[in-house]
Amino acid sequence: MRLVMDAVSKAFAGVRALRDVSVQARAGEVLALVGENGAGKSTLLKILSGAYLPDTGTISIDGEPVHLDSPNDAHRAGVRVIYQEPEIIPHVSVAENVYVGGLPRKGRLFDRRALRDKLRADLERFGFGSALDPDALGSRLSPAQRQLVEILRALITQVRIIAFDEPTSSLSDVEVRTLFRLIRRLRSDGVSVLYVSHRLPEIFEIADRVTVLRDGGVVGTRDIGSVSEDEVVAMMVGRDLTGMFVRQPHDPGDVVLSVQDLSSADVTDISFDVRAGEVVGIAGLVGAGRSELAHALVGDTTARSGEVRVDGARVRIRSPRDAMRAGIGFAPEERKAQALLMHRSVRDNISLAVLSRISKAHIVNRREERQIADRFVEQLNVRTPSTEQVVANLSGGNQQKVVLARWLARRPRVLILDEPTRGVDVGAKAEIYHVINDLAGEGVAIVVISSELPEILALADRVLVMQAGRITGELSRREATEERILALAMTEPAVAGAGATP
Amino acid sequence: MTSTTDTRAEAEQPQERRSRSRLRRVLDVVGVQNLSLLIALGILVAIIGSKNSNFFFVSNMKTIGTTVSVVGVLAVVQTLVMLIGGLDISVGSAAGLTSVVSAMVFTSSHSAGVGILVALGVGVLTGLFNGVVIIYGRVNAVIATLATYAGYRGLANLVSNGRAQGYTGTDSTFVFIARGAIAGIPTLIWMLVVVALLAHLLLRYTDIGRNVYAMGGNATASRLAGINLNRYVIGCYVTAGVVAAIAGIMLTARTGSGQPTSGSQGLELQSITAAALGGVSLQGGKGSIPGTILAVLLLGVLQNGLTILNVNSFWQDIAQGFLLVIAVVIQQRRRGVRAIGLP
């Protein structure tokens, strides 16, 4: 065995990211790692790259135990992790990018000629002489070329293990072919390749074995020849659902939000309706374009084409301000970075979207403001000593409730919630579900974007599944299962088309 | 499990609040930063006063007041700009330009009102230009206003041929601004009080002020909450331009003529130092007018003290630069930025 990770565990602030994960990879094979969002793939790679230290467990390479304390340690041990977007220095040449940190010298002077000759030789040796110009600037490289540079950085050292993290997400088909050729070559050179991807067809094309992760643990490892796509999906799902909230569906009312053929830089031809009192879940894997859809919808990024109607009337949304005026509220994914004023009070945070409403001649009615803050703190059960408490001092769940309170105070017709329970403890999660349920009961049209399938299944009346910036299917509450959602989210759209209603 | 611990925490809260001492409550109202400024001011006054008792003369107090009034109004508006996460290096140059303009227009029109109005108009334009360059040119505020810092200064010298312009020392309006008094307090000080009070009320009691804090605290969150960031940025820089014009008019009145550079040079540094020392975060979103005003007083007393103690004026520049660094170091430490090297 080239790589043996034995009983590796890792927790962050008490939350288990990995428990007793054991992974083995042989020299000269491609081992695929698959799993849902949050299954622990990224944590595993970060441990391998030396970015995190495991809490318990051992790693050995070629039978020797190694201690990967930093990325440098990992490099010395012959381990390289190629991330989706490698660090490329923009204003220097490819050659310098590859050899950065170990540039050839003549005395104290940098030897440009030797560098170029060296890289030329390397490119020939590895068989992609024409794919990269040694003199091209880093900023001019395509995503595939950037990855190539990162791979070259690995190859010029004695690399024993290369791990790819979602390498094809930003590559074109032709570039994927080139990458696969390179991976096969690495394999035949006796390198052990780990391949992390959401795209099952790719895995079945390139991998020799597949290890499935779920909830931070290993479900199993199979030879690729002895397993089908459906079986892999079945291994990925099946999370513990006990204690989960299940929503009482309401009778949906009229269509409130109607989106027709919305396209932006990241999403294509999105059409869907949301009715009053309905909760529509948007599922998909990381990078499927779910958050990008929300940002395009509220005018935070420019929509190239498409039409949005609220209550039947066409609205022009060119900024989040327009969206708000049209009655659309949006609680973004990154609570701290995109929603909260961390150093200001609970009151300030709750009143932010309604300040103009409670002001006369620009003078804020402070009494009304306090009343609003008090009301929603009570209604959402925000645990804070007072509404003057600084938001940074609250727990994640209570911070999220403050974000919800801001939009509840605004009374929107449509509320878009992007990962409403990320990093929230179980108790607060259930409370947030109840809030969403109550809102729907009041006739608000709700869109919930979530990476947690049990959450989608518990909340949504209807599930839209996205992949690569498109909606690949729609499932009713009755039809929706983790298997069906994952099938729509992972397999090629053409294959998935069978079960989807466009 | 979570709920039980939480209820216990809630039960403990009132007790904790009751046990809070009176000092603590005073501290909450005044703020730690402002309290330390007050203490520093007290110590400084004690030291200077013990060395030279002339310091306590009413005439000297008035001198300090009128000297800080020009820096003061600029520090107030610098606070506003810094709260949205910006910076205006061009305020001193804009004050010089408007000083010249007010005197030259006064000379040709023989009307102080027209001179002042035109100067205010020019102030609006300087601020508007800064704002437009920053928003639509996507230029970093430091670079944009560093450029206009040079540009407006050049313009001031160009229109005035680099010389003092006009003579306003006989006009009753200008004389009133320079040496007049209301209720025994010099007009210049009143002007500072009015500007500071308006800014304070704006920031504290209006939705505009609250949005200014929100923007500086988290621009993305503010945009997603429907705040038109561009409008606020332009608005703040235009306000900075108008207040720079007020400073320019005060300069003209004090010196009796339009001054392209003398008197306005260095005001940008002083105003930024005062705001930073007063607790305005360079990242934006944090700070207040009372803090800035305390810092302005502190700097004014320091400068006055060093002068009456006959300290070489070059030392004053060094002290000023040093204070700006100290102020920012203190800020960074309070944010918890540790003294490790850059990554």
Chai-1 contact restraints between the chains, C-beta under 6 A:
chainA,res_idxA,chainB,res_idxB,connection_type,confidence,min_distance_angstrom,max_distance_angstrom,comment,restraint_id
A,P320,B,R223,contact,1.0,0.0,6.0,A-B,restraint_1
A,P320,B,L224,contact,1.0,0.0,6.0,A-B,restraint_2
A,P320,B,G226,contact,1.0,0.0,6.0,A-B,restraint_3
A,R321,B,G226,contact,1.0,0.0,6.0,A-B,restraint_4
A,R321,B,N228,contact,1.0,0.0,6.0,A-B,restraint_5
A,M324,B,G226,contact,1.0,0.0,6.0,A-B,restraint_6
A,P332,B,L224,contact,1.0,0.0,6.0,A-B,restraint_7
A,Q338,B,T220,contact,1.0,0.0,6.0,A-B,restraint_8
A,Q338,B,A221,contact,1.0,0.0,6.0,A-B,restraint_9
A,A339,B,A221,contact,1.0,0.0,6.0,A-B,restraint_10
A,L341,B,A214,contact,1.0,0.0,6.0,A-B,restraint_11
A,L341,B,G217,contact,1.0,0.0,6.0,A-B,restraint_12
A,L341,B,N218,contact,1.0,0.0,6.0,A-B,restraint_13
A,R344,B,G217,contact,1.0,0.0,6.0,A-B,restraint_14
A,L352,B,A214,contact,1.0,0.0,6.0,A-B,restraint_15
A,L352,B,A225,contact,1.0,0.0,6.0,A-B,restraint_16
A,A353,B,A225,contact,1.0,0.0,6.0,A-B,restraint_17
A,L355,B,D207,contact,1.0,0.0,6.0,A-B,restraint_18
A,L355,B,R210,contact,1.0,0.0,6.0,A-B,restraint_19
A,S356,B,D207,contact,1.0,0.0,6.0,A-B,restraint_20
A,S359,B,D207,contact,1.0,0.0,6.0,A-B,restraint_21
A,H362,B,T206,contact,1.0,0.0,6.0,A-B,restraint_22
A,H362,B,D207,contact,1.0,0.0,6.0,A-B,restraint_23
A,H362,B,I208,contact,1.0,0.0,6.0,A-B,restraint_24
A,I363,B,Y205,contact,1.0,0.0,6.0,A-B,restraint_25
A,I363,B,T206,contact,1.0,0.0,6.0,A-B,restraint_26
A,V364,B,D207,contact,1.0,0.0,6.0,A-B,restraint_27
A,R383,B,D6,contact,1.0,0.0,6.0,A-B,restraint_28
A,P385,B,Q13,contact,1.0,0.0,6.0,A-B,restraint_29
A,D425,B,T2,contact,1.0,0.0,6.0,A-B,restraint_30
A,G427,B,T2,contact,1.0,0.0,6.0,A-B,restraint_31
